[in-house]
Amino acid sequence: MPIVRRVLIGFAMSVKLNGNKYSPAGTRVPSELLPTAIRYEKARALAFEHLGQPHRAEECLALKRFYERRKIKEQN
């Protein structure tokens, strides 16, 4: 997949997953997009690690864990 297309897909996912800036982090993602959000945050964490930004990578991993817990709760 060309890099430009990846960036556009990443931007589109970012807009869809981040939603309204006034809602609390982790609550913006609709339930049906939780699996996508988990994969997205994992990929972002890897990218930030490669860019030498461990603090941002840890933020992504924390959000990924939050989404995973939320997915488990919503499945029960």
PQR file of N, CA, C, O and H, with PARSE charges and radii, in Angstrom:
ATOM      1  N   MET A   1       0.853  -1.170   0.000 -0.4000 1.5000
ATOM      2  CA  MET A   1       0.000   0.000   0.000 -0.0000 2.0000
ATOM      3  C   MET A   1       0.902   1.239   0.000  0.5500 1.7000
ATOM      4  O   MET A   1       1.798   1.333   0.840 -0.5500 1.4000
ATOM      5  N   PRO A   2       0.694   2.184  -0.912 -0.5600 1.5000
ATOM      6  CA  PRO A   2       1.524   3.379  -0.957  0.2800 2.0000
ATOM      7  C   PRO A   2       1.435   4.177   0.342  0.5500 1.7000
ATOM      8  O   PRO A   2       0.410   4.162   1.023 -0.5500 1.4000
ATOM      9  N   ILE A   3       2.526   4.877   0.675 -0.4000 1.5000
ATOM     10  CA  ILE A   3       2.600   5.620   1.937 -0.0000 2.0000
ATOM     11  C   ILE A   3       1.524   6.696   2.023  0.5500 1.7000
ATOM     12  O   ILE A   3       0.967   6.918   3.098 -0.5500 1.4000
ATOM     13  H   ILE A   3       3.359   4.889   0.122  0.4000 1.0000
ATOM     14  N   VAL A   4       1.219   7.367   0.916 -0.4000 1.5000
ATOM     15  CA  VAL A   4       0.198   8.418   0.943 -0.0000 2.0000
ATOM     16  C   VAL A   4      -1.157   7.837   1.338  0.5500 1.7000
ATOM     17  O   VAL A   4      -1.893   8.433   2.124 -0.5500 1.4000
ATOM     18  H   VAL A   4       1.671   7.186   0.043  0.4000 1.0000
ATOM     19  N   ARG A   5      -1.476   6.678   0.790 -0.4000 1.5000
ATOM     20  CA  ARG A   5      -2.754   6.040   1.129 -0.0000 2.0000
ATOM     21  C   ARG A   5      -2.770   5.638   2.602  0.5500 1.7000
ATOM     22  O   ARG A   5      -3.798   5.769   3.266 -0.5500 1.4000
ATOM     23  H   ARG A   5      -0.878   6.193   0.151  0.4000 1.0000
ATOM     24  N   ARG A   6      -1.653   5.155   3.112 -0.4000 1.5000
ATOM     25  CA  ARG A   6      -1.588   4.780   4.532 -0.0000 2.0000
ATOM     26  C   ARG A   6      -1.814   5.989   5.418  0.5500 1.7000
ATOM     27  O   ARG A   6      -2.521   5.910   6.422 -0.5500 1.4000
ATOM     28  H   ARG A   6      -0.818   5.048   2.573  0.4000 1.0000
ATOM     29  N   VAL A   7      -1.208   7.116   5.042 -0.4000 1.5000
ATOM     30  CA  VAL A   7      -1.364   8.334   5.832 -0.0000 2.0000
ATOM     31  C   VAL A   7      -2.820   8.787   5.806  0.5500 1.7000
ATOM     32  O   VAL A   7      -3.370   9.167   6.840 -0.5500 1.4000
ATOM     33  H   VAL A   7      -0.633   7.180   4.226  0.4000 1.0000
ATOM     34  N   LEU A   8      -3.442   8.750   4.635 -0.4000 1.5000
ATOM     35  CA  LEU A   8      -4.841   9.154   4.531 -0.0000 2.0000
ATOM     36  C   LEU A   8      -5.752   8.234   5.339  0.5500 1.7000
ATOM     37  O   LEU A   8      -6.679   8.698   6.003 -0.5500 1.4000
ATOM     38  H   LEU A   8      -2.994   8.442   3.795  0.4000 1.0000
ATOM     39  N   ILE A   9      -5.488   6.936   5.279 -0.4000 1.5000
ATOM     40  CA  ILE A   9      -6.284   5.983   6.066 -0.0000 2.0000
ATOM     41  C   ILE A   9      -6.056   6.244   7.547  0.5500 1.7000
ATOM     42  O   ILE A   9      -7.003   6.236   8.333 -0.5500 1.4000
ATOM     43  H   ILE A   9      -4.735   6.560   4.739  0.4000 1.0000
ATOM     44  N   GLY A  10      -4.795   6.476   7.936 -0.4000 1.5000
ATOM     45  CA  GLY A  10      -4.484   6.779   9.332 -0.0000 2.0000
ATOM     46  C   GLY A  10      -5.175   8.044   9.798  0.5500 1.7000
ATOM     47  O   GLY A  10      -5.681   8.097  10.919 -0.5500 1.4000
ATOM     48  H   GLY A  10      -4.025   6.482   7.298  0.4000 1.0000
ATOM     49  N   PHE A  11      -5.202   9.070   8.947 -0.4000 1.5000
ATOM     50  CA  PHE A  11      -5.876  10.317   9.306 -0.0000 2.0000
ATOM     51  C   PHE A  11      -7.374  10.090   9.451  0.5500 1.7000
ATOM     52  O   PHE A  11      -7.988  10.575  10.402 -0.5500 1.4000
ATOM     53  H   PHE A  11      -4.791   9.027   8.036  0.4000 1.0000
ATOM     54  N   ALA A  12      -7.962   9.358   8.520 -0.4000 1.5000
ATOM     55  CA  ALA A  12      -9.392   9.085   8.592 -0.0000 2.0000
ATOM     56  C   ALA A  12      -9.725   8.311   9.864  0.5500 1.7000
ATOM     57  O   ALA A  12     -10.720   8.607  10.526 -0.5500 1.4000
ATOM     58  H   ALA A  12      -7.464   8.963   7.748  0.4000 1.0000
ATOM     59  N   MET A  13      -8.912   7.336  10.207 -0.4000 1.5000
ATOM     60  CA  MET A  13      -9.155   6.567  11.429 -0.0000 2.0000
ATOM     61  C   MET A  13      -8.986   7.466  12.644  0.5500 1.7000
ATOM     62  O   MET A  13      -9.748   7.356  13.606 -0.5500 1.4000
ATOM     63  H   MET A  13      -8.103   7.095   9.670  0.4000 1.0000
ATOM     64  N   SER A  14      -7.997   8.355  12.612 -0.4000 1.5000
ATOM     65  CA  SER A  14      -7.777   9.246  13.734 -0.0000 2.0000
ATOM     66  C   SER A  14      -9.010  10.105  13.992  0.5500 1.7000
ATOM     67  O   SER A  14      -9.442  10.252  15.136 -0.5500 1.4000
ATOM     68  H   SER A  14      -7.379   8.444  11.832  0.4000 1.0000
ATOM     69  N   VAL A  15      -9.573  10.667  12.933 -0.4000 1.5000
ATOM     70  CA  VAL A  15     -10.762  11.505  13.077 -0.0000 2.0000
ATOM     71  C   VAL A  15     -11.925  10.685  13.608  0.5500 1.7000
ATOM     72  O   VAL A  15     -12.645  11.130  14.501 -0.5500 1.4000
ATOM     73  H   VAL A  15      -9.223  10.548  12.004  0.4000 1.0000
ATOM     74  N   LYS A  16     -12.109   9.499  13.066 -0.4000 1.5000
ATOM     75  CA  LYS A  16     -13.233   8.656  13.481 -0.0000 2.0000
ATOM     76  C   LYS A  16     -13.069   8.176  14.926  0.5500 1.7000
ATOM     77  O   LYS A  16     -14.049   8.108  15.668 -0.5500 1.4000
ATOM     78  H   LYS A  16     -11.523   9.137  12.341  0.4000 1.0000
ATOM     79  N   LEU A  17     -11.850   7.846  15.328 -0.4000 1.5000
ATOM     80  CA  LEU A  17     -11.630   7.294  16.660 -0.0000 2.0000
ATOM     81  C   LEU A  17     -11.496   8.366  17.734  0.5500 1.7000
ATOM     82  O   LEU A  17     -11.836   8.116  18.890 -0.5500 1.4000
ATOM     83  H   LEU A  17     -11.054   7.901  14.725  0.4000 1.0000
ATOM     84  N   ASN A  18     -11.016   9.537  17.387 -0.4000 1.5000
ATOM     85  CA  ASN A  18     -10.788  10.570  18.401 -0.0000 2.0000
ATOM     86  C   ASN A  18     -12.027  11.394  18.696  0.5500 1.7000
ATOM     87  O   ASN A  18     -12.153  11.941  19.791 -0.5500 1.4000
ATOM     88  H   ASN A  18     -10.740   9.741  16.448  0.4000 1.0000
ATOM     89  N   GLY A  19     -12.927  11.494  17.762 -0.4000 1.5000
ATOM     90  CA  GLY A  19     -14.210  12.143  17.998 -0.0000 2.0000
ATOM     91  C   GLY A  19     -14.107  13.551  18.540  0.5500 1.7000
ATOM     92  O   GLY A  19     -13.223  14.310  18.145 -0.5500 1.4000
ATOM     93  H   GLY A  19     -12.825  11.049  16.872  0.4000 1.0000
ATOM     94  N   ASN A  20     -14.996  13.901  19.433 -0.4000 1.5000
ATOM     95  CA  ASN A  20     -15.114  15.234  20.004 -0.0000 2.0000
ATOM     96  C   ASN A  20     -14.029  15.451  21.050  0.5500 1.7000
ATOM     97  O   ASN A  20     -13.818  14.598  21.912 -0.5500 1.4000
ATOM     98  H   ASN A  20     -15.715  13.285  19.754  0.4000 1.0000
ATOM     99  N   LYS A  21     -13.344  16.584  20.980 -0.4000 1.5000
ATOM    100  CA  LYS A  21     -12.243  16.837  21.916 -0.0000 2.0000
ATOM    101  C   LYS A  21     -12.720  17.076  23.345  0.5500 1.7000
ATOM    102  O   LYS A  21     -11.914  17.046  24.275 -0.5500 1.4000
ATOM    103  H   LYS A  21     -13.515  17.276  20.280  0.4000 1.0000
ATOM    104  N   TYR A  22     -14.002  17.310  23.532 -0.4000 1.5000
ATOM    105  CA  TYR A  22     -14.528  17.581  24.869 -0.0000 2.0000
ATOM    106  C   TYR A  22     -14.959  16.325  25.617  0.5500 1.7000
ATOM    107  O   TYR A  22     -15.166  16.372  26.830 -0.5500 1.4000
ATOM    108  H   TYR A  22     -14.657  17.335  22.777  0.4000 1.0000
ATOM    109  N   SER A  23     -15.094  15.213  24.919 -0.4000 1.5000
ATOM    110  CA  SER A  23     -15.470  13.978  25.611 -0.0000 2.0000
ATOM    111  C   SER A  23     -14.215  13.325  26.184  0.5500 1.7000
ATOM    112  O   SER A  23     -13.130  13.484  25.626 -0.5500 1.4000
ATOM    113  H   SER A  23     -14.925  15.175  23.934  0.4000 1.0000
ATOM    114  N   PRO A  24     -14.348  12.593  27.287 -0.5600 1.5000
ATOM    115  CA  PRO A  24     -13.183  11.974  27.926  0.2800 2.0000
ATOM    116  C   PRO A  24     -12.495  10.966  27.004  0.5500 1.7000
ATOM    117  O   PRO A  24     -13.146  10.271  26.224 -0.5500 1.4000
ATOM    118  N   ALA A  25     -11.183  10.900  27.110 -0.4000 1.5000
ATOM    119  CA  ALA A  25     -10.407   9.945  26.309 -0.0000 2.0000
ATOM    120  C   ALA A  25     -10.894   8.533  26.575  0.5500 1.7000
ATOM    121  O   ALA A  25     -11.168   8.167  27.718 -0.5500 1.4000
ATOM    122  H   ALA A  25     -10.654  11.464  27.744  0.4000 1.0000
ATOM    123  N   GLY A  26     -11.001   7.745  25.521 -0.4000 1.5000
ATOM    124  CA  GLY A  26     -11.415   6.357  25.649 -0.0000 2.0000
ATOM    125  C   GLY A  26     -12.905   6.145  25.519  0.5500 1.7000
ATOM    126  O   GLY A  26     -13.350   5.014  25.326 -0.5500 1.4000
ATOM    127  H   GLY A  26     -10.778   8.043  24.592  0.4000 1.0000
ATOM    128  N   THR A  27     -13.697   7.218  25.621 -0.4000 1.5000
ATOM    129  CA  THR A  27     -15.152   7.067  25.512 -0.0000 2.0000
ATOM    130  C   THR A  27     -15.658   7.512  24.157  0.5500 1.7000
ATOM    131  O   THR A  27     -16.856   7.428  23.887 -0.5500 1.4000
ATOM    132  H   THR A  27     -13.336   8.137  25.778  0.4000 1.0000
ATOM    133  N   ARG A  28     -14.776   7.979  23.311 -0.4000 1.5000
ATOM    134  CA  ARG A  28     -15.180   8.532  22.019 -0.0000 2.0000
ATOM    135  C   ARG A  28     -15.422   7.463  20.966  0.5500 1.7000
ATOM    136  O   ARG A  28     -16.087   7.715  19.962 -0.5500 1.4000
ATOM    137  H   ARG A  28     -13.803   8.048  23.531  0.4000 1.0000
ATOM    138  N   VAL A  29     -14.893   6.292  21.190 -0.4000 1.5000
ATOM    139  CA  VAL A  29     -14.946   5.233  20.186 -0.0000 2.0000
ATOM    140  C   VAL A  29     -16.242   4.436  20.332  0.5500 1.7000
ATOM    141  O   VAL A  29     -16.535   3.924  21.413 -0.5500 1.4000
ATOM    142  H   VAL A  29     -14.353   6.087  22.006  0.4000 1.0000
ATOM    143  N   PRO A  30     -17.020   4.329  19.250 -0.5600 1.5000
ATOM    144  CA  PRO A  30     -18.221   3.497  19.321  0.2800 2.0000
ATOM    145  C   PRO A  30     -17.853   2.028  19.556  0.5500 1.7000
ATOM    146  O   PRO A  30     -16.770   1.588  19.170 -0.5500 1.4000
ATOM    147  N   SER A  31     -18.725   1.297  20.168 -0.4000 1.5000
ATOM    148  CA  SER A  31     -18.457  -0.106  20.520 -0.0000 2.0000
ATOM    149  C   SER A  31     -18.026  -0.943  19.326  0.5500 1.7000
ATOM    150  O   SER A  31     -17.126  -1.774  19.445 -0.5500 1.4000
ATOM    151  H   SER A  31     -19.605   1.653  20.481  0.4000 1.0000
ATOM    152  N   GLU A  32     -18.660  -0.734  18.174 -0.4000 1.5000
ATOM    153  CA  GLU A  32     -18.331  -1.555  17.006 -0.0000 2.0000
ATOM    154  C   GLU A  32     -16.942  -1.267  16.451  0.5500 1.7000
ATOM    155  O   GLU A  32     -16.419  -2.053  15.660 -0.5500 1.4000
ATOM    156  H   GLU A  32     -19.392  -0.059  18.078  0.4000 1.0000
ATOM    157  N   LEU A  33     -16.337  -0.148  16.855 -0.4000 1.5000
ATOM    158  CA  LEU A  33     -14.987   0.180  16.376 -0.0000 2.0000
ATOM    159  C   LEU A  33     -13.894  -0.128  17.400  0.5500 1.7000
ATOM    160  O   LEU A  33     -12.727   0.181  17.158 -0.5500 1.4000
ATOM    161  H   LEU A  33     -16.761   0.490  17.498  0.4000 1.0000
ATOM    162  N   LEU A  34     -14.245  -0.724  18.524 -0.4000 1.5000
ATOM    163  CA  LEU A  34     -13.231  -1.030  19.536 -0.0000 2.0000
ATOM    164  C   LEU A  34     -12.104  -1.922  19.010  0.5500 1.7000
ATOM    165  O   LEU A  34     -10.943  -1.620  19.281 -0.5500 1.4000
ATOM    166  H   LEU A  34     -15.193  -0.975  18.720  0.4000 1.0000
ATOM    167  N   PRO A  35     -12.380  -3.009  18.268 -0.5600 1.5000
ATOM    168  CA  PRO A  35     -11.265  -3.818  17.754  0.2800 2.0000
ATOM    169  C   PRO A  35     -10.328  -3.007  16.848  0.5500 1.7000
ATOM    170  O   PRO A  35      -9.110  -3.181  16.888 -0.5500 1.4000
ATOM    171  N   THR A  36     -10.907  -2.127  16.037 -0.4000 1.5000
ATOM    172  CA  THR A  36     -10.098  -1.275  15.161 -0.0000 2.0000
ATOM    173  C   THR A  36      -9.279  -0.299  15.989  0.5500 1.7000
ATOM    174  O   THR A  36      -8.108  -0.061  15.693 -0.5500 1.4000
ATOM    175  H   THR A  36     -11.897  -1.986  16.004  0.4000 1.0000
ATOM    176  N   ALA A  37      -9.880   0.263  17.016 -0.4000 1.5000
ATOM    177  CA  ALA A  37      -9.184   1.213  17.875 -0.0000 2.0000
ATOM    178  C   ALA A  37      -8.014   0.545  18.597  0.5500 1.7000
ATOM    179  O   ALA A  37      -6.958   1.154  18.766 -0.5500 1.4000
ATOM    180  H   ALA A  37     -10.831   0.070  17.257  0.4000 1.0000
ATOM    181  N   ILE A  38      -8.200  -0.687  19.017 -0.4000 1.5000
ATOM    182  CA  ILE A  38      -7.128  -1.421  19.700 -0.0000 2.0000
ATOM    183  C   ILE A  38      -5.951  -1.624  18.755  0.5500 1.7000
ATOM    184  O   ILE A  38      -4.802  -1.388  19.131 -0.5500 1.4000
ATOM    185  H   ILE A  38      -9.058  -1.181  18.881  0.4000 1.0000
ATOM    186  N   ARG A  39      -6.231  -2.061  17.530 -0.4000 1.5000
ATOM    187  CA  ARG A  39      -5.146  -2.238  16.544 -0.0000 2.0000
ATOM    188  C   ARG A  39      -4.480  -0.910  16.208  0.5500 1.7000
ATOM    189  O   ARG A  39      -3.258  -0.848  16.067 -0.5500 1.4000
ATOM    190  H   ARG A  39      -7.164  -2.252  17.225  0.4000 1.0000
ATOM    191  N   TYR A  40      -5.264   0.142  16.081 -0.4000 1.5000
ATOM    192  CA  TYR A  40      -4.759   1.468  15.732 -0.0000 2.0000
ATOM    193  C   TYR A  40      -3.806   1.985  16.803  0.5500 1.7000
ATOM    194  O   TYR A  40      -2.724   2.477  16.481 -0.5500 1.4000
ATOM    195  H   TYR A  40      -6.256   0.091  16.196  0.4000 1.0000
ATOM    196  N   GLU A  41      -4.194   1.879  18.070 -0.4000 1.5000
ATOM    197  CA  GLU A  41      -3.339   2.371  19.159 -0.0000 2.0000
ATOM    198  C   GLU A  41      -2.068   1.532  19.281  0.5500 1.7000
ATOM    199  O   GLU A  41      -1.009   2.063  19.615 -0.5500 1.4000
ATOM    200  H   GLU A  41      -5.073   1.479  18.332  0.4000 1.0000
ATOM    201  N   LYS A  42      -2.161   0.246  19.017 -0.4000 1.5000
ATOM    202  CA  LYS A  42      -0.969  -0.606  19.041 -0.0000 2.0000
ATOM    203  C   LYS A  42       0.012  -0.176  17.950  0.5500 1.7000
ATOM    204  O   LYS A  42       1.217  -0.095  18.187 -0.5500 1.4000
ATOM    205  H   LYS A  42      -3.022  -0.185  18.745  0.4000 1.0000
ATOM    206  N   ALA A  43      -0.510   0.097  16.760 -0.4000 1.5000
ATOM    207  CA  ALA A  43       0.345   0.542  15.649 -0.0000 2.0000
ATOM    208  C   ALA A  43       0.958   1.907  15.951  0.5500 1.7000
ATOM    209  O   ALA A  43       2.128   2.141  15.649 -0.5500 1.4000
ATOM    210  H   ALA A  43      -1.489   0.032  16.567  0.4000 1.0000
ATOM    211  N   ARG A  44       0.179   2.802  16.543 -0.4000 1.5000
ATOM    212  CA  ARG A  44       0.714   4.121  16.908 -0.0000 2.0000
ATOM    213  C   ARG A  44       1.822   3.987  17.939  0.5500 1.7000
ATOM    214  O   ARG A  44       2.830   4.689  17.863 -0.5500 1.4000
ATOM    215  H   ARG A  44      -0.771   2.611  16.788  0.4000 1.0000
ATOM    216  N   ALA A  45       1.643   3.091  18.899 -0.4000 1.5000
ATOM    217  CA  ALA A  45       2.671   2.889  19.926 -0.0000 2.0000
ATOM    218  C   ALA A  45       3.977   2.416  19.292  0.5500 1.7000
ATOM    219  O   ALA A  45       5.055   2.891  19.650 -0.5500 1.4000
ATOM    220  H   ALA A  45       0.824   2.521  18.961  0.4000 1.0000
ATOM    221  N   LEU A  46       3.875   1.486  18.357 -0.4000 1.5000
ATOM    222  CA  LEU A  46       5.079   1.007  17.668 -0.0000 2.0000
ATOM    223  C   LEU A  46       5.746   2.127  16.885  0.5500 1.7000
ATOM    224  O   LEU A  46       6.971   2.242  16.880 -0.5500 1.4000
ATOM    225  H   LEU A  46       2.999   1.101  18.066  0.4000 1.0000
ATOM    226  N   ALA A  47       4.950   2.946  16.228 -0.4000 1.5000
ATOM    227  CA  ALA A  47       5.511   4.061  15.452 -0.0000 2.0000
ATOM    228  C   ALA A  47       6.232   5.043  16.372  0.5500 1.7000
ATOM    229  O   ALA A  47       7.334   5.494  16.059 -0.5500 1.4000
ATOM    230  H   ALA A  47       3.954   2.852  16.232  0.4000 1.0000
ATOM    231  N   PHE A  48       5.621   5.371  17.494 -0.4000 1.5000
ATOM    232  CA  PHE A  48       6.263   6.307  18.420 -0.0000 2.0000
ATOM    233  C   PHE A  48       7.532   5.717  19.032  0.5500 1.7000
ATOM    234  O   PHE A  48       8.501   6.439  19.267 -0.5500 1.4000
ATOM    235  H   PHE A  48       4.725   5.005  17.748  0.4000 1.0000
ATOM    236  N   GLU A  49       7.531   4.410  19.289 -0.4000 1.5000
ATOM    237  CA  GLU A  49       8.753   3.771  19.788 -0.0000 2.0000
ATOM    238  C   GLU A  49       9.874   3.905  18.773  0.5500 1.7000
ATOM    239  O   GLU A  49      11.008   4.217  19.136 -0.5500 1.4000
ATOM    240  H   GLU A  49       6.743   3.824  19.098  0.4000 1.0000
ATOM    241  N   HIS A  50       9.566   3.671  17.506 -0.4000 1.5000
ATOM    242  CA  HIS A  50      10.570   3.782  16.443 -0.0000 2.0000
ATOM    243  C   HIS A  50      11.048   5.218  16.266  0.5500 1.7000
ATOM    244  O   HIS A  50      12.185   5.448  15.856 -0.5500 1.4000
ATOM    245  H   HIS A  50       8.645   3.418  17.211  0.4000 1.0000
ATOM    246  N   LEU A  51      10.190   6.178  16.570 -0.4000 1.5000
ATOM    247  CA  LEU A  51      10.561   7.587  16.452 -0.0000 2.0000
ATOM    248  C   LEU A  51      11.288   8.097  17.691  0.5500 1.7000
ATOM    249  O   LEU A  51      11.683   9.262  17.749 -0.5500 1.4000
ATOM    250  H   LEU A  51       9.266   5.990  16.902  0.4000 1.0000
ATOM    251  N   GLY A  52      11.462   7.229  18.678 -0.4000 1.5000
ATOM    252  CA  GLY A  52      12.167   7.616  19.899 -0.0000 2.0000
ATOM    253  C   GLY A  52      11.328   8.466  20.836  0.5500 1.7000
ATOM    254  O   GLY A  52      11.854   9.333  21.534 -0.5500 1.4000
ATOM    255  H   GLY A  52      11.141   6.283  18.631  0.4000 1.0000
ATOM    256  N   GLN A  53      10.031   8.223  20.855 -0.4000 1.5000
ATOM    257  CA  GLN A  53       9.127   8.964  21.732 -0.0000 2.0000
ATOM    258  C   GLN A  53       8.416   7.997  22.675  0.5500 1.7000
ATOM    259  O   GLN A  53       7.223   7.742  22.513 -0.5500 1.4000
ATOM    260  H   GLN A  53       9.603   7.519  20.289  0.4000 1.0000
ATOM    261  N   PRO A  54       9.138   7.455  23.660 -0.5600 1.5000
ATOM    262  CA  PRO A  54       8.545   6.428  24.530  0.2800 2.0000
ATOM    263  C   PRO A  54       7.361   6.939  25.353  0.5500 1.7000
ATOM    264  O   PRO A  54       6.459   6.166  25.678 -0.5500 1.4000
ATOM    265  N   HIS A  55       7.352   8.227  25.694 -0.4000 1.5000
ATOM    266  CA  HIS A  55       6.235   8.757  26.482 -0.0000 2.0000
ATOM    267  C   HIS A  55       4.935   8.684  25.679  0.5500 1.7000
ATOM    268  O   HIS A  55       3.903   8.270  26.208 -0.5500 1.4000
ATOM    269  H   HIS A  55       8.084   8.855  25.430  0.4000 1.0000
ATOM    270  N   ARG A  56       4.979   9.079  24.420 -0.4000 1.5000
ATOM    271  CA  ARG A  56       3.782   9.011  23.573 -0.0000 2.0000
ATOM    272  C   ARG A  56       3.390   7.570  23.303  0.5500 1.7000
ATOM    273  O   ARG A  56       2.203   7.256  23.224 -0.5500 1.4000
ATOM    274  H   ARG A  56       5.816   9.416  23.991  0.4000 1.0000
ATOM    275  N   ALA A  57       4.380   6.681  23.159 -0.4000 1.5000
ATOM    276  CA  ALA A  57       4.086   5.264  22.951 -0.0000 2.0000
ATOM    277  C   ALA A  57       3.350   4.698  24.162  0.5500 1.7000
ATOM    278  O   ALA A  57       2.414   3.913  24.012 -0.5500 1.4000
ATOM    279  H   ALA A  57       5.345   6.936  23.223  0.4000 1.0000
ATOM    280  N   GLU A  58       3.770   5.095  25.360 -0.4000 1.5000
ATOM    281  CA  GLU A  58       3.119   4.610  26.572 -0.0000 2.0000
ATOM    282  C   GLU A  58       1.679   5.120  26.670  0.5500 1.7000
ATOM    283  O   GLU A  58       0.797   4.402  27.142 -0.5500 1.4000
ATOM    284  H   GLU A  58       4.531   5.733  25.482  0.4000 1.0000
ATOM    285  N   GLU A  59       1.441   6.350  26.228 -0.4000 1.5000
ATOM    286  CA  GLU A  59       0.071   6.881  26.209 -0.0000 2.0000
ATOM    287  C   GLU A  59      -0.819   6.044  25.292  0.5500 1.7000
ATOM    288  O   GLU A  59      -1.969   5.757  25.626 -0.5500 1.4000
ATOM    289  H   GLU A  59       2.157   6.933  25.844  0.4000 1.0000
ATOM    290  N   CYS A  60      -0.285   5.657  24.140 -0.4000 1.5000
ATOM    291  CA  CYS A  60      -1.048   4.833  23.200 -0.0000 2.0000
ATOM    292  C   CYS A  60      -1.343   3.460  23.804  0.5500 1.7000
ATOM    293  O   CYS A  60      -2.452   2.941  23.674 -0.5500 1.4000
ATOM    294  H   CYS A  60       0.649   5.890  23.868  0.4000 1.0000
ATOM    295  N   LEU A  61      -0.343   2.881  24.462 -0.4000 1.5000
ATOM    296  CA  LEU A  61      -0.543   1.562  25.075 -0.0000 2.0000
ATOM    297  C   LEU A  61      -1.552   1.625  26.217  0.5500 1.7000
ATOM    298  O   LEU A  61      -2.327   0.690  26.419 -0.5500 1.4000
ATOM    299  H   LEU A  61       0.557   3.303  24.567  0.4000 1.0000
ATOM    300  N   ALA A  62      -1.540   2.731  26.967 -0.4000 1.5000
ATOM    301  CA  ALA A  62      -2.516   2.893  28.047 -0.0000 2.0000
ATOM    302  C   ALA A  62      -3.932   2.984  27.475  0.5500 1.7000
ATOM    303  O   ALA A  62      -4.863   2.390  28.019 -0.5500 1.4000
ATOM    304  H   ALA A  62      -0.910   3.490  26.803  0.4000 1.0000
ATOM    305  N   LEU A  63      -4.090   3.720  26.387 -0.4000 1.5000
ATOM    306  CA  LEU A  63      -5.394   3.828  25.754 -0.0000 2.0000
ATOM    307  C   LEU A  63      -5.825   2.485  25.167  0.5500 1.7000
ATOM    308  O   LEU A  63      -7.004   2.132  25.217 -0.5500 1.4000
ATOM    309  H   LEU A  63      -3.334   4.202  25.945  0.4000 1.0000
ATOM    310  N   LYS A  64      -4.866   1.735  24.610 -0.4000 1.5000
ATOM    311  CA  LYS A  64      -5.160   0.397  24.078 -0.0000 2.0000
ATOM    312  C   LYS A  64      -5.663  -0.518  25.189  0.5500 1.7000
ATOM    313  O   LYS A  64      -6.629  -1.256  24.993 -0.5500 1.4000
ATOM    314  H   LYS A  64      -3.909   2.022  24.570  0.4000 1.0000
ATOM    315  N   ARG A  65      -5.017  -0.477  26.354 -0.4000 1.5000
ATOM    316  CA  ARG A  65      -5.463  -1.301  27.486 -0.0000 2.0000
ATOM    317  C   ARG A  65      -6.863  -0.891  27.944  0.5500 1.7000
ATOM    318  O   ARG A  65      -7.683  -1.742  28.289 -0.5500 1.4000
ATOM    319  H   ARG A  65      -4.232   0.123  26.513  0.4000 1.0000
ATOM    320  N   PHE A  66      -7.131   0.420  27.944 -0.4000 1.5000
ATOM    321  CA  PHE A  66      -8.456   0.907  28.313 -0.0000 2.0000
ATOM    322  C   PHE A  66      -9.508   0.359  27.350  0.5500 1.7000
ATOM    323  O   PHE A  66     -10.561  -0.110  27.782 -0.5500 1.4000
ATOM    324  H   PHE A  66      -6.464   1.111  27.664  0.4000 1.0000
ATOM    325  N   TYR A  67      -9.226   0.415  26.045 -0.4000 1.5000
ATOM    326  CA  TYR A  67     -10.153  -0.111  25.039 -0.0000 2.0000
ATOM    327  C   TYR A  67     -10.353  -1.611  25.210  0.5500 1.7000
ATOM    328  O   TYR A  67     -11.468  -2.111  25.058 -0.5500 1.4000
ATOM    329  H   TYR A  67      -8.371   0.795  25.693  0.4000 1.0000
ATOM    330  N   GLU A  68      -9.280  -2.328  25.525 -0.4000 1.5000
ATOM    331  CA  GLU A  68      -9.402  -3.781  25.725 -0.0000 2.0000
ATOM    332  C   GLU A  68     -10.309  -4.092  26.911  0.5500 1.7000
ATOM    333  O   GLU A  68     -11.150  -4.988  26.833 -0.5500 1.4000
ATOM    334  H   GLU A  68      -8.375  -1.922  25.648  0.4000 1.0000
ATOM    335  N   ARG A  69     -10.141  -3.353  28.010 -0.4000 1.5000
ATOM    336  CA  ARG A  69     -11.001  -3.566  29.181 -0.0000 2.0000
ATOM    337  C   ARG A  69     -12.456  -3.214  28.854  0.5500 1.7000
ATOM    338  O   ARG A  69     -13.384  -3.915  29.257 -0.5500 1.4000
ATOM    339  H   ARG A  69      -9.459  -2.625  28.073  0.4000 1.0000
ATOM    340  N   ARG A  70     -12.631  -2.131  28.126 -0.4000 1.5000
ATOM    341  CA  ARG A  70     -13.985  -1.711  27.745 -0.0000 2.0000
ATOM    342  C   ARG A  70     -14.651  -2.758  26.840  0.5500 1.7000
ATOM    343  O   ARG A  70     -15.843  -3.032  26.972 -0.5500 1.4000
ATOM    344  H   ARG A  70     -11.877  -1.562  27.799  0.4000 1.0000
ATOM    345  N   LYS A  71     -13.883  -3.329  25.936 -0.4000 1.5000
ATOM    346  CA  LYS A  71     -14.407  -4.364  25.035 -0.0000 2.0000
ATOM    347  C   LYS A  71     -14.854  -5.585  25.844  0.5500 1.7000
ATOM    348  O   LYS A  71     -15.918  -6.150  25.586 -0.5500 1.4000
ATOM    349  H   LYS A  71     -12.914  -3.106  25.828  0.4000 1.0000
ATOM    350  N   ILE A  72     -14.047  -5.985  26.810 -0.4000 1.5000
ATOM    351  CA  ILE A  72     -14.394  -7.131  27.659 -0.0000 2.0000
ATOM    352  C   ILE A  72     -15.675  -6.848  28.443  0.5500 1.7000
ATOM    353  O   ILE A  72     -16.559  -7.700  28.524 -0.5500 1.4000
ATOM    354  H   ILE A  72     -13.183  -5.527  27.019  0.4000 1.0000
ATOM    355  N   LYS A  73     -15.771  -5.637  29.024 -0.4000 1.5000
ATOM    356  CA  LYS A  73     -16.972  -5.276  29.784 -0.0000 2.0000
ATOM    357  C   LYS A  73     -18.222  -5.271  28.916  0.5500 1.7000
ATOM    358  O   LYS A  73     -19.285  -5.723  29.343 -0.5500 1.4000
ATOM    359  H   LYS A  73     -15.053  -4.945  28.958  0.4000 1.0000
ATOM    360  N   GLU A  74     -18.092  -4.759  27.701 -0.4000 1.5000
ATOM    361  CA  GLU A  74     -19.256  -4.663  26.821 -0.0000 2.0000
ATOM    362  C   GLU A  74     -19.678  -6.015  26.248  0.5500 1.7000
ATOM    363  O   GLU A  74     -20.823  -6.187  25.831 -0.5500 1.4000
ATOM    364  H   GLU A  74     -17.229  -4.391  27.354  0.4000 1.0000
ATOM    365  N   GLN A  75     -18.751  -6.972  26.228 -0.4000 1.5000
ATOM    366  CA  GLN A  75     -19.095  -8.305  25.734 -0.0000 2.0000
ATOM    367  C   GLN A  75     -19.877  -9.096  26.777  0.5500 1.7000
ATOM    368  O   GLN A  75     -20.616 -10.018  26.431 -0.5500 1.4000
ATOM    369  H   GLN A  75     -17.821  -6.833  26.566  0.4000 1.0000
ATOM    370  N   ASN A  76     -19.720  -8.745  28.037 -0.4000 1.5000
ATOM    371  CA  ASN A  76     -20.414  -9.476  29.126 -0.0000 2.0000
ATOM    372  C   ASN A  76     -21.788  -8.962  29.362  0.5500 1.7000
ATOM    373  O   ASN A  76     -22.494  -9.466  30.236 -0.5500 1.4000
ATOM    374  H   ASN A  76     -19.119  -7.996  28.317  0.4000 1.0000
TER
END
